[in-house]
Amino acid sequence: MKNEVKGLKIRKWIEYFEETLENETGVKFDNEPIRKYAVGAILKNPYAGKFSQNLDLLINPSKDLGIAFGNRLLRCANDNPILSYGKSCIVGTLGEYEHGNACLTTTFADPIREAIGGGVAWIPSTGKIGSPGTEIDIPFAHKDAIYARSFYDTLTISINDAPKPDEILVLFAAASRSRLHARLGGLEEKDIVGNDGLR
């Protein structure tokens, strides 16, 4: 598995998997458990402590970063479906939130879409400035139909030693299905067409 990306100094990779069998009130899953996966990379921020109008040092290498994320996400999923997804970043205190966003553009995301198949819907995103141990909620939406609201969900991630002040923690996460016992209506999975990213 590739662990280096040309143009980026990566200190650490993170891979995460969870499988939930009951909802919050202890009711067993409907049909299948929900499985969630996440991949993270902790990388050196080349713009830490300074302003730059041009952020190409982060944007340009992010295509290869996305390829590596796609491969690792498939490994995390362990042949389980990937039906919803989201992305996030935590930027160390010497950086700007914009530095994290530069790592999450379509340059980064499109290779992940290609790896998992489909992915015509926009990818929900969050980010913040933080320090080691900072938590972030990665938002989920269906990868092909943003109106399928039963797939709106989150995964909370924190890394005990990241990000350091001059680092960026880049995260991408996915889930195998809708929320357990989702019952608020809206577009159902069986009715998703997946042509326009909406329905």
N, C-alpha and C positions, 0 to 999 in steps of 0.2 A: 504494500500500500504506500503510495507516494506521501512523503512527509515534508518535503521541501518545495517551495514555490519560488521561482526565479523573481528577484526584485523585492521579496519580502523576507524579513527575518522573523521566523516563527519559533517561539520558545516552547510551545506546548499545544498538543491537540487534546480535545475532550470528546468522548462519545458517550451517549446516555440512552438507556432504554428503560421503560416502565410498562407494566401491564396491570390494568385495574379491573378487578372482577366484580366489585360492588360499587354502587353510587354512594353519595354522602350519607344517605339514611340507611344503608345496609341492604339495599335491594340488589339481588344478583343481576348481572348483565342481561340485556335483551339481545338475543342472537349470538353476539360475539363480545368478548372483552374489548376494551379500548386499549390500544398500544400506542405509546408516544415515544418518539426518538428525537435526539438532538445531536448536532455536531458543533463543536466550537474550536476556534483557533485563537491563540494569544499571540499577537504580533507586535513588533516594535513600531511605534508611531514616528515616521520620519519628520513629522511636522510638530512634534512635541515642543512646547515652549516658544513657538514662533508662529506668525501669521504668514500664510502664502495664498495668493489669489488662485494659483494653479495647484490642483491636488492630484496630478497625474501619477505621482509616485505611489499612490494608493489605488487609483482607478485602473491604470493600465495592467498591473499584475493580477487584478481581481478576477479576470477571466480564468486564469489557471487556478486561482484559489477556488473558484466556483466548480471547476472540474474535480478538484480534490474533494470538495465538500460533497458533490454528487456521489462519488464513489464511496465515501465513508457513510453517507446517509443510507445508501442501499445495504451496506454491511450492517449498520445498526438495525435496519428494519427486518433483517433476517428472513427475507421472502414474505413478510407481511405486507398488506397493501399500504400505499401512501396516497391518501385521499384529500388530506388538508395539509396546509403548510403555513409557515411564517418565519420572519427573520428579525434579528435584533442586534444591537451592539451596546457595549459599555466602553466608554472612552476614559482613560486615566486622566487625572486632574491637571496634567500639563497639556492636554489636548483640547480640541473643540468637538462638540457634538457633530459638526460638519465633517470632521475627519472620519468618524464612524459611518456616516451616511455615504461617504465616498467609497467605502468598502462594500456597500449593499446595493449598488445600482444594477441595472439590467445586465451590465457587463459581467457582474458576478452571478446574478440569478439565472440567466438564460441557460448556462451549462447545467445547472441543477434541474431546471425544467426538462431539459433534454434527457438527463439521466433517469428521471422518474417517469417520464412520459406524460403527455398532456401539459397541464399547467398554463392554460390560456387566461386564467383569471389573474388579476393583480395580486401581489403577495403582501399581506399586511405586515407592518413593520413598526418597531419601537426602538428607542435608544435613549441613552442618558449618559451623563458624566458620573463616574463612580470610582470606588477604590476596592481593594481586595475584599471579597466577600459580599459585595453589593448584589442584591437580588434584582432580577428583571423578569417581567412577564412577557413571554413570546406569544403573540396573538396568532390564532389559527383561523383560516377560512378555507372553504372547499377550493381545490386547485383549479377547477374548471367552471365553477358557478358560484359567484360571490353571493347570490341571493339565497343560497341554501343555508339558512341561518341556524339549522341544527348542528352545523359544523363549527360555529363560532365557539372558540374555546381558548385556553391558554396553557402554557407550560412554564412554571417558574424555575429559573436556573440561577445558581450562584456558584462561583469558583473561589475557593478559600484564598488563593494566592494571586488573584488577578481581578482587574488589571492593575499593574503598577502604574505610577504616574505617567510614564512614557510609553504605555502600551495601549492596545485596543483589543478588546475581546469581541470577536465576530461570532455570531450564532445563527444557526438555521435549524428549524425543528419541523416535525411533521407528525401526523396521527393517522391511524388506520381506519377510523370511522367517525361518525357523529358522536356527540355527547351521549353517555348512557341515559336511556329513558328520556331522550329529548321529546317534548310534547307541547311545543308552542306553535306548531303549524309551520307554514311556509313551504317553500319548494322542497319536495322529497327527493331522495337520492335516485329513486327509480325514474323520476321525471326529468332528470338533468340531461340536457342536450349537449352542452359543452362546446358551443361554437363561438360564442361572443364573450365568454368569461363572466357573464351575468347569470344566465339560466342554463 
